[in-house]
Amino acid sequence: MKIAFSPCPNDTFVFHALVHGLVPGAPEWNVMYADIDITNKLASSGDGLDVMKISYAALPWVLDDYRLLPCGGALGRGCGPLVLTKDGSVDPASLAGKRVAVPSERSTAYLLFRLWAAQKVPGGIGEVIVMPFHEIMPAVRDGHIDAGLVIHEARFTYPTYGLSLMADMGSWWESDTGLPIPLGAIIAKRSLSNPDQIASWIRESVAYAWAHPEVSEAYVLEHSQEMSRDVAKQHIELYVNDFTADLGEDGYAAVESLLSRAAKEGLVPEFDLSLLR
């Protein structure tokens, strides 16, 4: 079978056992490593793989062909995207008419940012520019853009770029809804006959990773884009949690709330909520 996920530590940690033949009964997996913006586009192109990691924000475009699996993804608390600036401003109104970089237009980070800005930035953002997430902090630092929306390990490293935190999208979302933040989803083709079995294999892979974290360390660091061991560990601890093993009612409620709000704002297409379960 074919699977696509990012080279980020949380994904390689979660899927290490599955793709290395350590889950009894699971088939051999052909792995594609790709940034989530690439998998978002691939899933909606008609050429997507059997199982893929995409942003929850991209689900409305692919639900006819893919089903959401209840495990393996990234959803949690205290792990939201950050809005960073160089000038130290903490007033969202200062972003009115300004240029802001985001990592993808089909990302949860983008949806959270747009929903936050609709509440907090009178007059609205000036221009939203999409760029690879690893280029955003240098662009803010060098004055090419006024602010940047960052994800992943940037939460831990932005001070080294001389940047300041304006707002934490996760803190805003949790305060506004009381729900966790849906970030990355695991989806499987609806044409597959064994989605429940695939979910079971992924849960076993998660359980193996937690039980034997040292076994996946070399694999995680190999794909972590020169991230230090300590930052990779922080990354895993932040994004791999109980929701990774099972979304549960709070997880599904968070996904439904985010995508329903986004649809009302015209940020995603209208879709049938029942297709999420």
C-alpha positions in Angstrom: 0.0 0.0 0.0 1.1 3.6 -0.5 1.2 6.2 2.3 2.2 9.9 2.3 3.2 11.9 5.4 5.6 14.7 6.3 9.2 14.2 7.5 8.3 16.1 10.7 9.2 14.3 13.9 5.6 13.7 15.0 4.7 11.9 11.7 7.9 9.8 11.5 7.5 8.9 15.2 3.9 7.8 14.7 4.4 5.8 11.5 7.9 4.3 12.2 6.6 1.0 13.4 4.0 0.7 10.6 6.4 1.4 7.7 9.2 -0.7 9.2 7.3 -4.0 9.5 6.9 -3.8 13.3 3.1 -4.0 13.2 1.9 -7.7 13.0 -0.3 -8.4 10.0 0.2 -5.0 8.3 1.2 -5.0 4.7 4.4 -3.5 3.2 4.1 0.3 2.8 5.6 2.4 0.0 6.3 5.8 1.7 6.2 9.3 0.2 7.6 12.0 2.4 6.2 15.4 1.6 5.2 18.8 3.1 1.6 18.9 4.0 0.9 21.6 1.4 2.0 19.1 -1.2 -0.2 16.3 0.2 -3.2 18.6 0.4 -2.9 19.3 -3.3 -2.2 15.7 -4.2 -5.2 14.4 -2.3 -7.5 16.8 -4.2 -5.9 16.1 -7.6 -7.4 12.6 -8.1 -3.9 11.1 -7.9 -3.7 10.7 -4.1 -2.1 7.7 -2.4 -4.1 5.1 -0.4 -3.4 6.7 3.0 -2.3 10.3 3.4 -1.6 13.0 6.1 -3.3 16.2 5.1 -4.4 19.3 6.9 -7.9 19.2 8.5 -8.6 22.4 6.6 -8.2 20.5 3.3 -10.9 17.9 4.2 -13.9 19.6 2.5 -12.2 19.3 -0.9 -11.5 15.5 -0.6 -14.3 14.0 1.5 -16.0 12.5 -1.6 -12.9 10.3 -2.3 -11.4 9.9 1.2 -12.6 9.1 4.7 -11.2 10.6 7.9 -9.4 8.0 10.0 -9.9 8.4 13.8 -6.2 8.1 14.7 -2.6 9.0 13.6 -3.1 12.7 13.1 -2.2 15.9 15.0 -4.8 17.5 17.2 -4.3 18.9 20.7 -4.1 21.8 23.1 -1.3 24.3 23.4 0.0 23.5 20.0 -1.5 26.2 17.8 0.2 28.3 15.1 1.8 31.6 16.1 1.6 35.1 14.6 5.1 36.6 14.7 6.4 40.1 14.1 9.7 41.9 14.2 8.5 45.1 15.9 7.2 43.5 19.1 3.6 44.7 18.6 0.9 42.7 20.4 -2.0 44.7 19.0 -3.7 42.8 16.2 -5.2 46.0 14.8 -1.6 46.9 13.7 -1.9 44.2 11.0 -4.6 46.1 9.1 -3.5 46.5 5.6 -0.2 44.7 6.2 1.5 41.8 4.4 1.3 38.5 6.2 3.0 35.2 5.2 1.2 31.9 5.7 2.4 28.3 5.0 -0.6 27.3 3.0 -4.1 28.4 2.0 -5.4 24.9 2.8 -4.1 24.6 6.3 -5.7 24.7 9.7 -3.1 27.4 10.5 -4.6 29.6 7.7 -8.2 28.9 8.7 -7.5 29.8 12.3 -5.6 32.9 11.3 -8.4 34.1 9.0 -11.1 33.4 11.6 -9.0 35.2 14.3 -8.3 38.2 12.0 -12.0 38.5 11.2 -12.5 39.1 14.9 -9.4 41.0 15.8 -8.2 43.1 12.8 -10.5 45.9 11.9 -10.4 46.6 8.2 -8.7 43.2 7.5 -5.3 42.0 6.5 -3.8 43.7 3.4 -2.1 40.8 1.6 -1.7 37.2 2.4 1.4 35.6 0.9 1.9 31.8 0.7 5.5 30.6 1.2 7.2 27.5 2.5 7.0 27.5 6.3 10.8 27.4 6.8 11.2 30.7 4.8 8.6 32.6 6.8 10.7 33.6 9.9 13.7 34.8 7.8 11.3 36.9 5.7 9.8 38.6 8.8 13.3 39.1 10.3 14.6 40.7 7.0 11.6 42.9 6.6 10.2 41.4 3.4 6.8 40.9 5.1 5.2 42.5 8.1 4.2 39.4 10.0 4.3 35.6 9.6 2.1 32.7 10.6 4.3 29.8 11.7 3.8 26.2 12.6 5.8 23.2 13.9 9.1 23.7 15.6 9.0 27.4 14.9 7.1 27.6 18.2 10.4 26.7 19.9 12.9 28.6 17.7 11.4 31.9 16.8 13.3 33.9 19.5 16.6 33.0 17.7 15.4 35.0 14.7 14.8 38.1 16.9 11.0 37.8 16.5 8.2 38.4 18.9 4.9 36.7 19.5 1.8 38.8 18.6 -0.8 36.0 19.1 -1.1 32.3 19.6 -3.9 31.0 17.4 -4.3 27.9 19.6 -4.8 29.9 22.8 -7.4 32.0 21.0 -9.2 29.0 19.5 -9.3 27.1 22.8 -10.5 30.2 24.7 -13.2 30.9 22.0 -14.5 27.3 21.7 -13.1 25.2 24.6 -12.0 22.6 22.0 -8.6 21.3 21.0 -7.0 22.4 17.7 -7.4 20.1 14.6 -4.1 20.3 12.7 -3.2 17.2 10.6 -5.7 14.5 9.6 -5.0 11.0 8.4 -7.3 10.0 5.5 -7.8 6.7 3.5 -9.4 6.2 0.1 -13.1 5.3 0.3 -12.5 2.7 -2.3 -10.4 0.7 0.1 -12.2 -2.3 1.7 -10.4 -2.2 5.1 -10.4 1.3 6.6 -11.1 -0.1 10.1 -8.1 -2.4 9.8 -5.9 0.4 8.6 -6.9 2.5 11.6 -6.1 -0.5 13.9 -2.6 -0.8 12.3 -2.0 2.9 12.9 -3.1 2.7 16.5 -0.7 -0.2 17.0 2.1 1.9 15.4 1.3 4.7 17.9 1.3 2.3 20.8 4.7 0.8 19.7 6.2 4.3 19.4 5.1 5.2 22.9 6.3 1.9 24.3 9.7 2.0 22.5 10.6 5.6 21.7 14.3 4.8 21.4 13.7 2.5 18.4 12.4 5.3 16.2 15.0 7.9 17.2 17.4 7.5 14.4 14.6 7.4 11.8 13.0 10.6 13.3 16.3 12.5 13.3 17.2 11.3 9.8 14.1 13.1 8.4 13.9 16.0 10.8 15.7 18.5 8.5 18.7 19.1 10.8 16.5 19.6 13.9 18.3 19.0 17.2 17.4 16.0 19.2 15.9 18.2 22.0 13.7 20.1 19.6 12.6 16.9 17.9 11.6 15.5 21.3 9.7 18.7 22.2 7.9 18.5 18.8 6.8 14.9 19.4 5.7 15.6 23.0 3.6 18.5 21.7 1.9 16.9 18.7 1.6 13.2 19.6 -1.0 12.8 22.4 -4.2 11.0 23.3 -6.0 12.4 20.2 -3.3 10.7 18.1 -4.5 7.3 19.4 -8.2 8.2 19.0 -10.0 11.4 18.1 -12.9 10.8 20.5 -15.9 13.1 20.8 -13.9 16.2 21.6 -11.7 15.6 18.5 -14.6 15.2 16.2 -16.4 18.2 17.7 -13.2 20.3 17.1 -13.1 19.3 13.5 -16.8 20.0 12.9 -16.6 23.4 14.6 -13.5 24.5 12.7 -14.8 23.5 9.3 -18.4 24.7 9.9 -17.1 28.1 10.9 -14.7 28.2 7.9 -17.6 27.2 5.5 -19.7 30.1 6.8 -16.9 32.5 6.2 -16.5 31.1 2.6 -13.0 29.8 3.4 -13.8 26.2 2.5 -16.6 24.7 0.3 -19.9 23.7 1.8 -19.8 20.0 2.7 -21.9 17.2 4.3 -20.9 17.0 8.0 -21.9 13.4 8.2 -19.0 12.5 5.9 -16.6 13.3 8.7 -17.5 10.2 10.7 
